[in-house]
């Protein structure tokens, strides 16, 4: 699965964007290609939907729809947590409460998911809650020291 943009971008942009999407998190195993849908869920091509969900340069509406499809598909936990994190990134700055809810859900799946803590810190900062933002940023750095200074 490809998390980096297809177009050439400056290295600093790639680092910032992949951190936001969780692709740099050292604590994450590679996602499974796809998983069968859970009971009652419509059949979804999880791999294709996750590719769209992770397309950094793609349009927001199809990406949001793809992330939601993955989250609701019954995909494996790692794939769902990444889709939740990606959808949170898309919502951040526009609907920080929904973004925070997605980061919360990703963290509930994997309490070691540094990228979700980092991104939730940014959403708290948008909302003006510096105490929660600082706590989440500190936890992100504790989980992944590579995030220090971002």
N, C-alpha and C positions, 0 to 999 in steps of 0.2 A: 504494500500500500504506500502510495506516495503522499507525503505530507508537505514537501517543499514546493514552492511555486514553480511552474514550468518555465516562466520567463526569468531571465537573468536579473538579479537584484543585488544591490550592494550587500556585503556580508553582514553589516550591522542590522539591516532590515530583516534578513533571513533569521538571524538570532532572535530578534524581538518578536517576530511573527510566529516562529516555531515554538517559542516559549509560551506565547499566548495560547497556542493550540495544543500544547502539551506534548509536542513531538520531541522535545529535548529532555523530558523528564527521565532521569536515569532509573527511577524506581518502577518503570512500566515495562512489562513484557510486550512483545509484538502482538497485535490483535490477530485473532483468528480470521480466516478468510470470510467465513459466514457461518451462521448458525440457523438451525431450523426454527420456524416461528413457534412461539408458545401457544398454548391452547387458545383458540379463538382469534389469534392474530392473523392478519392477511399475510400471504407469502410476499416477502420483500427480498430483493437482491441486495443483501446487506453490503457486499463489497462495492457495488456500483453506488449505492446511496451514501456510503461512508466516503467514497472518493469525492462525490459532490459536496457533502457536508464539510470536507476538509479542503476544498478548493479555495485557497486564499484569495485569488483574483476573481472568483466567481460572483455572480449577482446574489444579493442577500436573500431574496424570497425563495429561490430554488434551494439555496443552501439551508435555510431554516426548515423548509419542508423535508429535505433529505435527512437532516439531523433528527427531526421529529420522527420520521419513518424508522430510522435506526433505533431510536430510544424505545419505540413501541413495538419493535419487531421480535423481541425475545432473543436478540443477539447476545453473545457472551458478555460478561461483566466489563471486561477491559474495553470492548468496542462501545458499549453503552456509556461508560464513564467518559470516554473521549468525545462521543457525540454530545453528551450533556455539556462538557466543557466548551466544545466548539459552538454550540448553540448559545451558551452564556456569553461567549466572546461577541457573537453577532448581536446579542441583545444589549450588551453593556453600553452605557451612555445614552441609550434610548429608553430602555425599561430595566433599570438596575434591580428592581425588586424581583422580576422574573429571572434575570441573570443570576442573582444571588441564590434563588431557589434551585437553579440548574447546578450551580457550583456546590451547593449543599448536597444535592442528590449524588453528584459525582464523588464527593468526599465520603458520603455514606457508603458508597460501593467500595471505595478504597481510601481509608483514612491516611494513606501515605502518598496521595496524589498531589505532589508539590505544585504542579501547574494550576490546579483548581484553587488552591490556597492563594497563590500569587494573583490569579485573575479575580478572585473574590475580594482580595485586598484593594484592587483597582476599583471595583464596583462600590465598595464601602467608601473609598476616597471620593468617587463621584457624588455619593450621597452626603458627603460631609462628615462621616463618622470616622475620624482619624484614629480613635482608640481601637476600633475593630479592624481598621485597615492596617495599622501597625502590628497588631497581634497576628493577623493572617500573613502579612509579609514576613514576619519573624519566623512563623511556622514553615512557610515555603522555603526560606533559606536554611532552616534547620534540616528539613527533609532533603533539600538539594542545594548545597552550598554554591553551586554554579549560578544560582539565581541572584546571588549577592551583587548589588550594584545595578540591577535592572530597574 
